[in-house]
Amino acid sequence: MTKNKILTALMSLLLGAGLFAQEAPSFTAEAAVLMDYETGRILFDKNSDRRIPPASMTKVMTLLLCYDALASGELSRDQMITIDEAGSSFSRPPFSSLMLLEEGQVVSVLDLMKGLAVSSGNDAAYALAELIGPGETAFVEKMNAKAEELGLKVTRFVDPDGWSRYNMVTPEEFAELARYYIATYPEALAELHSVPFMVYPLPENMPEGREFKIQVPRKKENTNLLLKWGMDGVDGLKTGYIDQSGFNFTGTALREDNRLIAVIMGVHTDTYYQGLQTRAKETENLLEYGFENYRRIEMPRSDIEEQRVWFSSEKFTRPEEAELPSVLLKDDEIDSVRIEITLEDDIIAPLKAGAVIGRAEYYLDDFHLAGTEIVLPEGLDKGPWYRRFQDWMIRSWADLKMRFAK
């Protein structure tokens, strides 16, 4: 077991004993948000609605559209693509992040996606946009259409790689985008975002019969430093930097079936190296804050009154929850959970044990945490003829009175 994992386990024991809880972290970042992946609830908020260019975090949307194209059959992972001028690294601005694509190289769709996720290649973004759009303009239209489909009101894109300062998101909306991306294509975490490094170009990427400027394979490490640092549970997601936004980082980690998403935006430092370190450290602090202060707590059982049963030998039954969901909460929040019960107007026999007759919905303030079905714990047999006749008379008389009242 690594030192980080030992410390994490020790911290969990202390938390379980109620002996330790971390204060909310402070940030140099302009804005930050921590989201519970399961519910989408915001657990920490600093200027979560501030509009900031996402820089290379934009590539999450580019990858989302790639996975959409794979899912629809428009593309396949092993499909080989010949790089044209649009996808060449020599067509990108100086000092931008690159996969080192060159016109005439042959590369698979999956490797292009890795180049986007691991080495944050702007050239890979344009190669994929050229393929899927087809072309940059059509691809950007698809990016914005997807943002609108997801209900993101501020998020707007003008390029596939995030180089422009006119791309715009908020930390909260980007967390929502990341949540959707992970939920829809969970394989992306293992397939792309937790890959520690990639080596490119390889000999098979350079067909014989032509000269290439880039000859020597280069190792590009994942820009997510939390992977390199060995933070427990980290398996994604994406970094970004341009001068106008500063250093950005969306990170996600999974521990004991609890996944958190942290978004840090607008880190400004004196040097580039400081920026890389600071954004990673502040993302790590935010994720640790979540894991150390929130735990999965079972929702309280509701006290449902006995319900009238019709046409059965039993006059009343007491329904109950099919199962009690558990949700990430602070210990002191469980007492504030509100339960709303909805039951069917009529419970009419015969019904089997486990028959669904309603729902329980759990809220913290106005935020919906979870829901579960209300069921019959025991079956209800049809009653004898005289009980059924009696119930028919009662219901018929009640119906007549309502009609006359109108």
C-alpha positions in Angstrom: 0.0 0.0 0.0 1.4 3.4 -0.9 2.0 6.2 1.6 -0.9 8.2 0.1 -3.3 5.3 0.5 -2.2 4.6 4.1 -2.8 8.3 4.9 -6.2 8.2 3.2 -7.3 5.1 5.1 -6.1 6.6 8.4 -8.1 9.8 7.6 -11.2 7.7 6.9 -10.9 6.1 10.3 -10.6 9.4 12.1 -13.6 10.8 10.2 -15.7 7.7 11.1 -14.9 8.3 14.7 -15.8 12.0 14.4 -12.3 13.1 15.5 -11.3 15.1 12.4 -12.9 17.1 9.7 -11.1 19.4 7.2 -12.1 23.0 7.0 -13.3 24.3 3.6 -10.1 25.0 1.5 -9.0 28.4 0.4 -7.9 29.1 -3.1 -5.8 31.4 -5.2 -8.1 30.3 -8.1 -10.7 32.8 -9.2 -13.4 30.2 -9.1 -13.9 26.6 -8.0 -16.7 24.1 -7.6 -16.9 20.6 -6.2 -19.7 18.3 -7.4 -21.1 15.0 -6.2 -21.1 12.9 -9.4 -24.1 10.8 -8.4 -26.5 13.6 -7.6 -25.0 16.6 -9.3 -25.1 18.5 -6.0 -22.6 21.3 -5.5 -20.6 20.6 -2.3 -18.3 23.6 -2.5 -18.7 26.8 -4.4 -16.4 29.7 -5.0 -17.7 32.0 -7.8 -19.1 28.9 -9.6 -21.0 31.2 -12.1 -18.0 33.2 -13.1 -17.4 33.2 -16.9 -13.9 32.1 -17.7 -12.3 30.7 -20.9 -11.8 27.0 -20.4 -8.6 26.8 -22.5 -7.8 23.1 -23.2 -10.6 21.9 -21.0 -12.6 22.6 -24.1 -11.3 19.2 -25.4 -13.7 17.4 -23.1 -16.5 18.6 -25.4 -14.4 17.6 -28.5 -13.9 14.1 -27.0 -17.6 13.9 -26.1 -18.5 14.4 -29.8 -15.9 11.8 -30.8 -17.5 9.3 -28.5 -20.9 10.2 -29.9 -19.5 9.5 -33.4 -18.2 6.1 -32.2 -21.5 5.3 -30.6 -23.4 6.1 -33.8 -21.0 4.1 -36.0 -19.8 7.2 -37.8 -16.3 6.3 -36.6 -14.4 3.3 -35.2 -11.5 3.3 -32.8 -9.2 1.4 -35.2 -10.1 3.5 -38.2 -6.9 4.9 -39.8 -6.8 8.6 -40.7 -4.3 10.3 -43.0 -3.4 13.7 -41.5 -4.0 16.7 -43.8 -2.9 20.3 -43.4 -5.7 21.2 -41.0 -4.5 18.5 -38.5 -0.8 19.2 -38.8 1.0 20.5 -35.8 2.7 23.0 -38.2 -0.7 24.6 -38.7 -1.1 25.4 -35.0 0.1 28.5 -33.2 3.6 28.5 -31.7 3.9 27.3 -28.1 0.6 25.5 -28.2 0.2 21.9 -26.9 0.8 19.4 -29.6 0.5 15.7 -30.3 3.1 16.2 -33.1 0.9 15.3 -36.0 2.3 16.0 -39.5 0.7 16.1 -42.9 0.8 12.6 -44.4 1.1 10.7 -41.1 -1.4 7.8 -40.7 -2.9 7.5 -37.2 -5.9 5.7 -35.7 -9.0 7.5 -34.3 -8.3 6.1 -30.8 -4.7 7.4 -30.9 -6.0 10.9 -32.0 -8.3 10.8 -29.0 -5.4 9.8 -26.7 -3.4 12.7 -28.2 -6.2 15.0 -27.2 -6.7 13.6 -23.7 -3.1 12.8 -22.7 -0.8 15.3 -24.4 -3.6 17.9 -24.9 -2.8 18.1 -28.6 -4.4 21.1 -30.4 -3.4 19.4 -33.6 -5.3 16.3 -32.7 -8.4 18.5 -31.9 -8.3 19.9 -35.4 -7.7 16.6 -37.0 -10.8 15.2 -35.3 -12.8 18.3 -36.1 -11.9 18.0 -39.7 -13.1 14.4 -39.6 -16.3 14.7 -37.6 -17.5 18.2 -38.7 -16.6 17.8 -41.4 -14.4 20.8 -40.9 -13.8 23.3 -38.1 -16.9 25.4 -38.6 -19.4 22.5 -38.7 -17.7 20.9 -35.7 -17.9 24.0 -33.6 -21.6 24.2 -34.5 -22.0 20.6 -33.2 -20.1 21.6 -30.0 -22.6 24.4 -29.3 -25.6 22.3 -30.3 -24.5 19.7 -27.7 -24.0 22.4 -25.0 -27.5 23.6 -25.7 -28.9 20.1 -25.7 -27.3 19.6 -22.2 -29.0 22.8 -20.9 -25.7 24.7 -20.5 -26.8 28.3 -20.8 -23.4 30.1 -20.7 -21.1 27.6 -22.3 -20.1 28.6 -25.8 -17.3 27.4 -28.1 -15.5 29.0 -31.0 -12.8 26.3 -31.7 -12.2 22.6 -31.0 -9.1 23.1 -28.9 -9.7 26.0 -26.5 -7.0 28.2 -27.8 -9.3 31.2 -28.2 -10.2 33.5 -25.3 -13.7 33.6 -26.7 -14.6 30.1 -25.6 -16.6 30.6 -22.4 -17.8 28.4 -19.6 -18.6 28.6 -15.9 -17.1 26.2 -13.4 -20.5 24.8 -12.5 -21.5 24.3 -16.1 -18.2 22.6 -16.9 -18.7 20.3 -13.9 -22.1 19.4 -15.4 -20.5 18.7 -18.8 -17.9 16.5 -17.1 -20.5 14.7 -15.2 -22.5 14.0 -18.4 -19.4 12.9 -20.2 -18.3 10.4 -17.5 -21.9 9.1 -17.1 -22.4 8.6 -20.9 -18.9 7.2 -21.7 -17.4 5.9 -18.5 -14.9 3.9 -20.6 -13.2 7.3 -21.4 -11.5 7.4 -18.0 -9.6 4.1 -18.4 -9.2 4.4 -22.1 -7.9 8.0 -22.3 -7.8 10.1 -19.1 -5.9 7.8 -16.8 -3.3 6.9 -19.4 0.0 8.2 -17.8 1.8 9.0 -21.1 1.9 8.3 -24.8 4.8 8.1 -27.3 4.3 9.6 -30.8 5.0 9.4 -33.7 5.9 5.8 -34.1 7.3 4.2 -37.3 3.9 2.9 -38.2 2.6 6.4 -38.3 5.0 7.5 -41.0 4.5 5.7 -44.4 7.5 5.0 -46.5 8.1 7.0 -49.6 8.1 10.5 -48.1 10.1 12.6 -45.8 8.8 13.8 -42.4 10.1 16.7 -40.4 9.3 14.9 -37.1 11.3 11.7 -37.1 12.0 10.9 -33.4 9.3 9.6 -31.2 8.6 11.7 -28.2 7.1 10.8 -24.8 4.3 13.1 -23.7 3.2 12.7 -20.1 -0.4 13.2 -19.1 -1.0 16.9 -18.2 -3.0 15.7 -15.1 -0.3 15.9 -12.4 -2.5 14.1 -9.9 -2.0 10.9 -11.8 1.8 11.3 -11.5 1.5 12.2 -7.8 -0.5 9.0 -7.2 -3.5 10.7 -5.5 -5.8 7.9 -4.4 -8.7 7.3 -6.8 -7.8 9.9 -9.4 -8.6 8.7 -13.0 -9.2 12.0 -15.0 -10.0 14.5 -16.4 -8.5 17.6 -18.2 -6.3 20.6 -17.7 -6.1 23.9 -19.6 -4.1 27.1 -19.8 -4.2 30.3 -21.9 -3.0 33.8 -20.7 -6.6 35.1 -20.6 -7.9 32.4 -18.3 -4.9 31.4 -16.3 -4.5 27.8 -15.2 -7.6 25.6 -15.2 -8.1 22.0 -14.0 -11.0 19.6 -13.9 -10.2 16.6 -11.8 -12.2 13.5 -10.8 -11.6 10.7 -8.3 -13.5 7.6 -7.1 -13.2 6.2 -3.6 -15.5 3.6 -2.1 -18.0 4.0 -4.9 -18.1 7.8 -4.3 -17.0 9.9 -7.3 -16.3 13.6 -7.0 -15.7 16.2 -9.7 -13.6 19.3 -8.9 -13.2 22.3 -11.3 -10.6 24.9 -10.5 -10.4 27.9 -12.9 -8.4 31.1 -13.0 -5.1 30.3 -11.2 -2.6 33.0 -11.9 1.1 32.7 -10.9 4.4 34.3 -11.5 5.8 31.3 -13.5 4.4 28.6 -15.7 5.8 25.9 -13.5 4.1 27.4 -10.4 0.8 27.5 -12.3 1.1 23.8 -13.2 1.8 22.9 -9.5 -0.8 25.3 -8.0 -3.7 24.2 -10.1 -3.0 20.5 -9.4 -2.5 21.1 -5.6 -5.7 23.2 -5.4 -7.7 20.5 -7.3 -6.2 17.9 -5.0 -7.2 19.9 -1.9 -10.7 20.3 -3.1 -11.2 16.6 -3.8 -9.7 15.7 -0.4 -12.0 18.2 1.3 -14.9 16.4 -0.3 -13.8 12.9 0.6 -12.9 13.9 4.2 -16.1 15.8 5.0 -18.8 13.9 3.2 -19.8 10.3 3.6 -22.5 8.1 2.3 -25.5 8.2 4.6 -28.6 6.1 4.3 -31.8 8.1 3.9 -34.2 8.0 6.9 -37.2 5.6 6.7 -40.5 7.5 6.4 -43.3 6.9 8.8 -46.1 6.1 6.3 -49.6 5.9 7.8 -51.7 2.8 7.3 -53.6 2.9 4.0 -57.1 1.7 3.3 -57.3 -1.5 1.2 -60.3 -2.2 -0.9 -61.9 -5.6 -1.8 -59.5 -7.5 0.5 -59.8 -9.5 3.7 -57.5 -6.9 5.2 -58.8 -3.4 5.7 -55.5 -1.7 6.1 -51.8 -2.1 5.1 -48.7 -0.1 6.0 -46.5 0.5 2.9 -42.8 0.9 3.1 -39.8 1.9 1.0 -38.5 -0.8 -1.3 -35.0 0.2 -0.3 -33.4 3.1 1.4 -31.0 5.1 -0.9 -27.7 6.5 0.5 -26.3 9.8 -0.5 -23.1 11.8 0.2 -23.9 14.2 3.0 -22.2 15.9 5.9 -23.2 14.3 9.2 -25.2 17.4 10.3 -27.2 17.5 7.0 -29.1 14.3 7.5 -31.5 16.0 10.0 -32.4 18.5 7.3 -33.5 16.0 4.7 -37.1 16.4 3.7 -39.2 13.4 2.5 -42.1 13.7 0.1 -44.4 10.7 -0.2 -46.8 10.2 -3.1 -49.2 7.2 -2.9 -51.8 5.9 -5.3 -55.3 7.0 -4.5 -56.7 3.5 -4.4 -55.1 0.2 -3.2 -57.3 -2.5 -4.7 -56.7 -6.2 -4.0 -55.5 -8.6 -5.2 -51.9 -7.3 -5.1 -48.6 -9.2 -4.8 -46.0 -8.5 -2.2 -43.6 -5.8 -3.5 -46.3 -4.2 -5.6 -45.4 -0.5 -6.3 -48.0 1.9 -4.9 -46.0 5.1 -4.7 -42.7 6.9 -4.4 -40.6 8.6 -1.7 -38.5 11.6 -2.8 -35.7 13.0 -0.6 -34.7 16.6 -0.7 -32.1 18.8 1.0 -33.6 22.3 0.9 -34.9 22.3 -2.7 -32.3 19.9 -4.1 -33.5 16.5 -5.0 -31.1 13.9 -3.5 -32.7 10.6 -4.3 -35.9 8.7 -4.7 -37.2 5.2 -4.1 -40.4 3.2 -4.7 -43.1 2.6 -2.0 -44.2 -1.0 -2.0 -46.5 -3.4 -0.2 -44.4 -5.5 2.3 -47.0 -8.3 2.0 -49.4 -9.5 -0.6 -53.1 -8.7 -0.4 -55.5 -11.5 -1.4 -59.0 -10.9 -2.7 -61.5 -10.8 0.2 -64.7 -12.9 0.6 -67.7 -11.9 -1.4 -69.5 -10.1 1.4 -66.4 -7.9 2.1 -66.1 -7.1 -1.6 -69.8 -6.2 -1.7 -69.5 -4.1 1.4 -66.5 -2.1 -0.1 -68.4 -1.7 -3.4 -71.4 -0.2 -1.5 -69.1 2.2 0.4 -67.3 3.4 -2.7 -70.5 3.7 -4.7 -72.2 5.8 -2.0 -69.1 8.0 -1.7 -69.2 8.5 -5.5 -72.9 9.4 -5.4 -72.3 12.0 -2.7 -69.6 13.6 -4.7 -71.7 13.8 -7.8 -74.6 15.5 -5.9 -72.2 17.9 -4.3 -71.1 19.2 -7.7 
